[in-house]
Amino acid sequence: MNIIIASSISKHAIEKLNENHDVICAFNAPEDKLITLVKDRDLLIFRSGVQISAKVMGAAPNLKYLIRAGSGLDNLDVEYSNQRGIELVRIPEPGAKAVAELSFAFMLALSRNLLYADKEWRQGHWVKSELKSYLIRGKVLGIVGAGNIGSLVGEMGAAWGMTVLGCVAENEYTSENEEFLKSKGIKLTTFEEVLIKADYVSVHTPLDDTTRNMIGKEELKLMKTGSYIISLARGGVVNEDALLEELTKGDRIRGAGLDVHENEGEGKISPFASLPNVVLTPHVGAQTLDSQREIGDRVLESVEQFEAKSNQKESISSTVSK
């Protein structure tokens, strides 16, 4: 099978694929390069950080399969891939565990003022008496987007003794979903109630036309005084201009943890870089060695399944032609 890997995946998976397939690695390649390289490929593997556009897929007449080594599809032209009948497999579960844990890393770092404590002690300043910090236990955790990742965050919050509220898009609500979330210790409610009541708002929605800038100036005004916002969704879900204004001029939001950004990549400087009450990471939510190893294993399984399907189709076609 001819395979192109458009995003970095675990080394062991790439080595295994190279044993039995013709593999091209073009990590985060620009569109024009992908168009050149994809022409004879049967399968494309990708993560975030690369655009899999209609032009890219259109340049590959043999393209039959896509593997998203993660969850989000904001960088894929889903409408075109569906029209073409290109089969898509997503592998969200391993990364979801890592993203959920990072949400708590942000909560703890912000609540205990760890960045400040670390910086001061490295310079010999013993700030124990002036350090302000807060418990997580007993607080309200609000999940915006209580899906695959958000439900894990909520489950962890309940285990930490937090009251957990969650919301989902209207078209995702079902009574079964509500019962599932309830079993995890999450009360399903409205977006507005999550913002109004939560001490910690953790955002886990995909980016599309309905969620772009869904948390802006008016939404931030709904949040409790002294609350925190954490975004592990996609850059653009939280309006950065509005959040920056609130953090610098307002008195409502105590701090923020941001793993995703409107402008990402080498050389970019976050508008929040100078703020001591913001923790910034470079879109590493799913980037643990454990999760990436598991994703790699799942990619290999999916490739085997695709290959079996292709062989079966070729066998049927050969029989029919005889």
C-alpha positions in Angstrom: 0.0 0.0 0.0 1.2 3.5 -0.8 1.1 5.6 2.3 1.8 9.3 3.1 2.2 10.4 6.7 1.5 14.1 6.9 2.1 14.5 10.6 4.6 13.1 13.0 3.5 9.8 14.7 5.4 7.5 16.9 8.7 6.2 15.5 7.9 2.5 16.1 4.7 2.8 14.0 6.6 4.4 11.1 9.3 1.7 11.2 6.7 -1.0 11.1 4.8 0.6 8.2 8.1 0.9 6.3 8.6 -2.9 6.6 5.6 -3.7 4.4 4.5 -0.5 2.6 5.8 2.3 0.4 5.8 5.2 2.9 6.5 8.9 2.4 6.9 11.1 5.5 5.9 14.8 4.9 5.4 16.1 8.4 3.4 19.3 8.4 4.1 19.9 4.8 2.5 22.9 3.1 -0.4 22.3 0.7 1.7 22.6 -2.5 4.2 20.0 -1.3 1.4 17.6 -0.2 -0.3 18.0 -3.6 3.0 16.8 -5.3 3.6 13.9 -2.9 0.1 12.5 -2.5 -0.5 11.8 -6.2 0.0 8.0 -6.1 -0.9 7.4 -2.4 -3.7 5.1 -1.2 -3.7 6.1 2.4 -3.0 9.4 4.2 -2.2 9.6 7.9 -2.5 13.0 9.7 -2.8 14.9 12.9 -3.3 18.6 13.7 -0.9 21.1 12.2 -1.5 20.2 8.6 -4.4 21.1 6.3 -5.9 18.1 4.4 -7.8 20.2 1.9 -10.0 19.3 -1.1 -7.1 20.2 -3.3 -4.7 17.8 -1.6 -7.2 14.9 -1.7 -8.2 15.9 -5.3 -4.6 15.4 -6.4 -4.7 11.8 -5.2 -7.0 9.7 -7.5 -6.1 6.5 -5.7 -6.7 7.9 -2.2 -9.1 5.5 -0.4 -8.3 5.9 3.2 -7.6 8.5 5.9 -6.4 8.0 9.4 -6.7 10.9 11.9 -4.2 10.0 14.6 -6.3 11.9 17.2 -9.8 13.4 17.4 -10.3 16.8 15.8 -11.3 17.2 12.1 -11.1 21.0 11.8 -8.1 20.6 9.4 -9.9 18.1 7.1 -12.3 19.0 4.3 -14.8 16.4 5.6 -17.5 17.4 3.0 -15.1 16.6 0.1 -13.8 13.3 1.7 -17.4 12.2 2.1 -18.3 13.1 -1.4 -15.3 11.1 -2.7 -16.2 8.1 -0.4 -12.8 8.2 1.2 -13.0 6.1 4.4 -12.0 7.8 7.6 -10.8 6.3 10.8 -10.3 8.5 13.9 -8.3 7.5 16.9 -9.4 9.8 19.7 -9.2 7.6 22.9 -5.5 7.5 23.7 -5.0 11.3 23.3 -8.1 12.0 25.2 -6.6 10.5 28.4 -3.5 12.7 28.0 -5.6 15.9 27.3 -7.8 15.2 30.3 -4.8 15.0 32.6 -3.3 18.2 31.2 -6.5 20.0 32.2 -5.8 19.0 35.8 -2.1 20.0 35.4 -3.4 23.5 34.5 -5.9 23.6 37.3 -3.2 22.7 39.9 -0.5 25.0 38.5 -2.9 27.9 38.5 -4.6 27.2 41.8 -1.3 26.7 43.7 0.5 29.5 41.8 3.3 27.0 41.0 4.9 29.1 38.2 5.5 32.0 40.5 6.6 29.8 43.4 9.1 28.0 41.2 10.5 31.2 39.6 11.0 32.9 43.0 12.6 30.0 44.7 15.0 29.5 41.8 16.2 33.0 42.5 16.5 32.4 46.3 13.2 34.0 47.3 11.3 32.1 50.0 7.8 33.4 49.2 5.9 30.9 51.4 4.1 33.5 53.5 3.0 35.6 50.5 1.9 32.8 48.2 -1.8 32.7 47.6 -3.2 29.4 46.5 -6.6 27.5 46.5 -8.0 24.0 46.9 -9.6 22.2 43.9 -11.6 19.9 46.2 -15.0 21.3 46.9 -15.0 23.7 43.9 -17.3 23.6 40.8 -15.8 22.3 37.6 -17.5 23.3 34.4 -17.0 21.3 31.2 -17.8 23.0 27.9 -18.0 20.2 25.5 -18.6 17.1 27.6 -17.7 14.6 24.9 -14.9 12.1 24.7 -12.3 14.3 26.4 -14.6 16.4 28.5 -16.3 13.5 30.1 -12.9 12.2 31.2 -12.1 15.6 32.7 -15.5 15.6 34.5 -15.0 12.0 35.8 -11.6 13.0 37.2 -13.1 16.1 38.8 -15.8 14.1 40.5 -13.1 11.8 41.9 -11.2 14.8 43.2 -14.4 15.9 45.2 -15.5 18.6 42.8 -19.1 19.4 41.7 -19.1 18.9 38.0 -21.3 20.6 35.5 -21.2 19.9 31.7 -22.8 21.0 28.5 -23.0 19.7 25.0 -24.2 21.1 21.7 -28.0 20.9 21.3 -27.7 18.4 18.4 -25.6 16.1 20.6 -28.1 15.9 23.5 -29.8 12.6 24.1 -31.2 11.1 27.2 -28.7 8.3 26.9 -25.9 10.8 26.9 -27.3 12.5 29.9 -27.5 9.2 31.8 -23.9 8.4 30.7 -22.6 11.7 32.0 -24.5 11.3 35.2 -22.9 7.9 35.8 -19.5 9.7 35.6 -20.6 12.3 38.2 -21.4 15.0 35.7 -24.6 17.0 35.7 -25.6 18.0 32.2 -26.9 21.5 32.0 -26.7 24.6 29.8 -23.7 26.5 28.5 -24.7 29.6 30.4 -25.1 27.7 33.7 -21.6 26.2 33.3 -20.1 29.6 32.9 -22.0 31.2 35.7 -21.4 28.5 38.3 -18.0 27.1 37.6 -14.8 28.0 39.5 -12.9 26.2 36.7 -14.1 26.2 33.1 -12.4 23.6 30.9 -13.1 23.9 27.2 -13.1 20.8 25.0 -15.2 21.6 21.9 -14.2 21.1 18.2 -13.7 24.1 16.1 -16.3 24.8 13.5 -18.6 27.6 12.4 -20.8 27.1 15.5 -18.0 27.2 18.0 -15.6 29.8 16.7 -15.4 32.6 19.3 -18.1 30.9 21.3 -16.4 32.2 24.5 -16.0 35.9 23.9 -16.5 39.1 25.8 -20.1 38.5 26.8 -19.5 34.9 27.8 -16.5 35.8 30.0 -18.6 38.4 31.8 -20.9 35.5 32.9 -18.0 33.8 34.7 -17.6 33.9 38.5 -15.2 36.4 40.0 -12.0 34.5 40.9 -12.6 31.7 38.3 -10.2 30.1 35.9 -10.5 29.2 32.2 -8.7 26.4 30.6 -8.7 25.7 26.8 -7.7 22.4 25.4 -10.1 22.7 22.4 -8.8 24.5 19.4 -7.4 28.0 18.9 -10.4 30.2 18.0 -12.9 28.7 20.3 -12.0 31.1 23.0 -11.7 34.7 21.7 -8.1 35.7 22.6 -8.7 39.4 22.3 -11.6 39.2 24.7 -9.7 37.0 27.2 -6.6 39.2 27.1 -8.8 42.2 27.8 -10.4 40.5 30.7 -7.1 39.2 32.2 -5.4 42.6 31.9 -8.2 45.1 32.6 -11.0 43.1 34.3 -11.2 41.6 37.8 -13.2 38.5 37.1 -10.9 35.8 35.7 -8.1 34.9 38.1 -6.0 33.0 35.5 -6.0 30.8 32.4 -4.3 27.7 31.0 -4.0 27.7 27.2 -2.7 24.7 25.2 -4.3 25.8 21.9 -3.8 29.2 20.2 -5.1 31.2 17.3 -1.6 31.4 15.9 0.5 28.3 16.5 4.0 27.3 15.4 7.7 28.2 15.7 8.4 31.9 16.0 4.9 32.9 17.1 4.6 34.8 20.4 1.4 34.4 22.4 -0.3 37.7 23.3 -0.5 36.2 26.8 3.3 35.7 27.1 3.9 38.5 29.6 1.1 37.5 32.0 2.1 35.7 35.2 -1.3 34.3 35.7 -1.4 32.4 32.4 0.1 29.0 31.8 1.0 28.4 28.1 1.9 25.2 26.4 2.5 24.5 22.6 -0.6 22.3 21.8 0.9 19.3 23.7 -2.4 18.0 25.1 -2.1 14.5 23.6 1.7 14.5 23.4 2.6 12.0 26.0 4.9 9.1 25.1 2.3 6.6 26.4 -0.5 8.1 24.3 1.6 8.4 21.2 2.7 4.8 21.5 -0.9 3.7 21.8 -2.0 5.8 18.9 0.8 4.3 16.8 -0.4 0.8 17.6 -3.9 1.7 16.7 -2.6 3.2 13.4 -1.0 -0.1 12.6 -4.2 -2.0 13.3 -6.1 0.4 11.1 -3.7 0.0 8.2 -3.9 -3.8 8.5 -7.7 -3.6 8.3 -7.6 -1.2 5.3 -5.1 -3.6 3.5 -7.4 -6.5 4.1 -10.3 -4.6 2.7 -8.3 -3.6 -0.4 -7.1 -7.2 -1.0 -10.7 -8.4 -0.6 -12.0 -5.9 -3.2 -9.2 -6.8 -5.6 -10.0 -10.5 -5.2 -13.7 -9.8 -5.9 -12.9 -7.6 -8.9 -10.6 -10.3 -10.3 -13.3 -13.0 -9.9 -16.0 -10.8 -11.5 -13.7 -10.0 -14.5 -13.1 -13.7 -15.2 
